[in-house]
Amino acid sequence: MTKITILIQMTDEPIFTTFSAAKACGVFHTTVTNWVNKGKLKAYTTPGGHRRIRLSDLLEFMDRFDMPVPEGLRERACRVLIVEDDPTTQRIFQRAVQGYDVACCASGLEALIAIGKDAPDLLILDVNIPEVNGLDVCKLLRSVEQTRPIKILAITGAVLSAADERFLKANSDGFLRKPVKIDEIREAVDAIMEPESEKAARR
């Protein structure tokens, strides 16, 4: 079975990284990793080797050990905001992150308004978008302390100046060029959302 087929067959159940599961449980993400390694908490591994936890498995674990379940946890997984003005490409991006809590915008201005209301964990940002382009969105988010922690995966099919490309590569957490495949986006998202300590442990 190909990676793409696996992604299409995934359910819409919210998915957690070890980091987001740790926030829900009130522990360090290394503790969650240890729970997974010892078989206490059920998780699966993506084709790229990253651990992911389904909401149902996390809730079952928390109930089993009488851990308090934070309000809203049943609706809250890693939040991804897709900023892409082409409807077909937007749907491809949505399929690539199926299982995450996903919202979409078609312009940079719309994205900035959405981020101001409820900041995502990850922004999948097309550079060539109307009103406020992706480069300016990235510059603005990185210039403000409150939005600096947002992870950014920049994607473009446009020809960029050397300076603009250097900026995006330096100030985003991932950079892809169109056309991109579903599995390429998924692997990039998995790598971005994985904690640094877990990346180091797999080296």
C-alpha positions in Angstrom: 0.0 0.0 0.0 1.4 3.4 -0.9 1.9 6.3 1.5 -0.8 8.3 -0.4 -3.3 5.5 0.0 -2.6 5.3 3.7 -3.2 9.1 4.0 -6.5 8.9 2.2 -7.8 6.1 4.4 -7.1 8.0 7.6 -10.1 9.1 9.6 -11.0 12.6 10.7 -10.2 11.8 14.3 -7.9 14.4 15.9 -4.3 13.5 16.0 -1.7 14.6 18.6 2.1 14.9 18.5 3.9 13.8 21.6 4.3 17.5 22.3 0.6 18.4 22.1 -0.3 15.2 24.1 2.1 16.3 26.8 0.4 19.7 27.0 -2.9 18.0 27.4 -1.6 15.8 30.2 0.4 18.5 31.9 3.8 16.7 31.6 7.0 17.0 29.6 6.9 15.6 26.1 9.7 13.3 27.0 7.4 11.7 29.6 4.8 11.0 26.8 7.6 9.5 24.7 8.5 7.2 27.6 4.8 6.2 28.0 4.7 5.2 24.3 8.0 3.4 24.4 6.9 1.3 27.4 3.6 0.5 25.7 1.4 2.4 28.2 0.1 4.9 25.6 -0.9 3.6 22.2 0.6 5.5 19.3 1.4 4.9 15.6 4.5 5.8 13.6 4.2 7.8 10.3 6.2 6.7 7.2 8.7 9.4 8.2 9.2 7.8 11.6 7.3 10.3 13.7 5.0 9.2 16.6 1.3 10.3 16.5 -1.4 9.6 19.0 -5.1 9.4 18.2 -7.5 11.3 20.4 -9.4 8.2 21.4 -6.2 6.5 22.5 -5.1 9.5 24.5 -8.5 9.8 26.2 -8.5 6.1 27.0 -5.1 6.4 28.6 -6.1 9.4 30.7 -9.2 7.6 31.9 -7.2 4.5 32.8 -4.9 6.4 35.0 -7.5 8.8 36.4 -5.9 11.9 34.8 -8.0 15.0 34.6 -9.2 15.7 31.0 -8.8 19.4 30.1 -12.0 21.2 29.0 -12.3 21.1 25.2 -9.7 18.4 24.7 -12.2 16.3 22.8 -12.3 19.0 20.1 -8.7 20.2 20.3 -5.8 18.6 18.4 -2.9 20.2 16.5 -4.4 23.1 14.6 -3.4 23.8 11.1 -4.3 26.9 9.1 -3.9 26.5 5.3 -3.5 29.7 3.3 -4.0 29.0 -0.4 -6.2 30.8 -2.9 -6.5 28.0 -5.5 -9.4 25.7 -4.5 -7.9 22.6 -6.0 -4.5 23.1 -4.3 -6.3 23.9 -1.1 -8.1 20.5 -1.2 -4.8 18.7 -1.8 -3.3 20.5 1.2 -6.3 19.5 3.3 -6.0 15.8 2.3 -2.3 16.0 3.3 -3.1 17.0 6.9 -6.3 15.0 7.3 -6.7 14.2 11.0 -5.5 17.5 12.2 -7.8 20.3 13.2 -7.8 22.2 9.9 -9.0 25.6 8.8 -8.5 27.3 5.4 -8.0 30.9 4.2 -7.7 32.3 0.6 -5.7 35.4 1.3 -3.0 36.8 3.5 -5.4 39.4 5.1 -7.9 36.7 5.9 -5.2 34.6 7.4 -3.9 37.4 9.7 -7.5 38.0 10.9 -7.9 34.3 11.7 -4.6 34.1 13.5 -5.5 37.1 15.6 -8.7 35.4 16.7 -7.2 31.9 17.4 -3.5 31.2 16.5 -2.8 27.8 14.9 0.1 25.5 15.8 1.1 25.4 12.1 0.6 27.6 9.1 0.8 26.1 5.6 1.5 29.3 3.7 1.4 29.7 -0.1 3.7 32.6 -0.9 1.7 33.9 -3.9 -1.6 34.9 -2.3 -3.8 38.0 -2.7 -4.1 41.1 -0.5 -1.1 40.4 1.7 1.4 38.0 0.2 2.9 35.1 2.0 6.3 36.7 2.4 4.8 39.7 4.2 2.6 37.4 6.4 5.8 35.5 7.4 7.6 38.8 8.1 4.8 40.1 10.3 4.3 36.8 12.3 8.1 36.6 13.0 8.2 40.3 14.1 5.6 39.9 16.9 6.4 38.0 20.0 2.9 36.5 20.4 3.0 34.9 16.9 6.6 34.0 16.7 6.0 30.4 18.0 3.7 29.6 15.2 5.3 27.0 12.9 5.3 27.9 9.2 5.5 25.6 6.2 6.1 27.9 3.2 5.1 26.6 -0.2 5.5 28.4 -3.6 5.5 27.9 -7.3 6.6 31.5 -7.9 10.1 32.7 -8.9 11.5 34.5 -5.9 14.5 36.8 -5.6 17.5 35.3 -3.9 16.9 37.6 -0.9 13.3 36.6 -0.5 14.1 32.9 -0.8 16.8 33.2 1.8 14.4 35.0 4.1 11.7 32.3 3.8 14.2 29.5 4.3 15.6 31.2 7.4 12.3 32.3 8.9 10.0 29.3 8.1 10.2 25.8 9.6 9.9 24.2 6.2 10.1 25.2 2.5 8.6 23.4 -0.5 8.3 24.2 -4.1 5.2 23.4 -6.2 4.2 21.1 -7.6 4.2 19.1 -4.3 2.7 15.7 -3.6 0.5 14.8 -0.7 3.1 12.6 1.0 5.7 15.4 0.7 3.5 17.8 2.5 2.6 15.2 5.2 6.3 14.3 5.8 7.2 18.0 6.0 4.4 18.6 8.6 5.4 15.6 10.6 9.0 16.8 10.7 8.0 20.3 11.7 5.6 19.3 14.5 8.0 16.8 16.1 9.9 18.1 19.2 13.6 18.7 18.8 14.4 16.2 21.5 12.5 13.5 19.7 14.3 14.3 16.5 17.6 14.0 18.3 16.6 10.6 19.8 16.0 9.2 16.4 19.4 10.3 15.0 
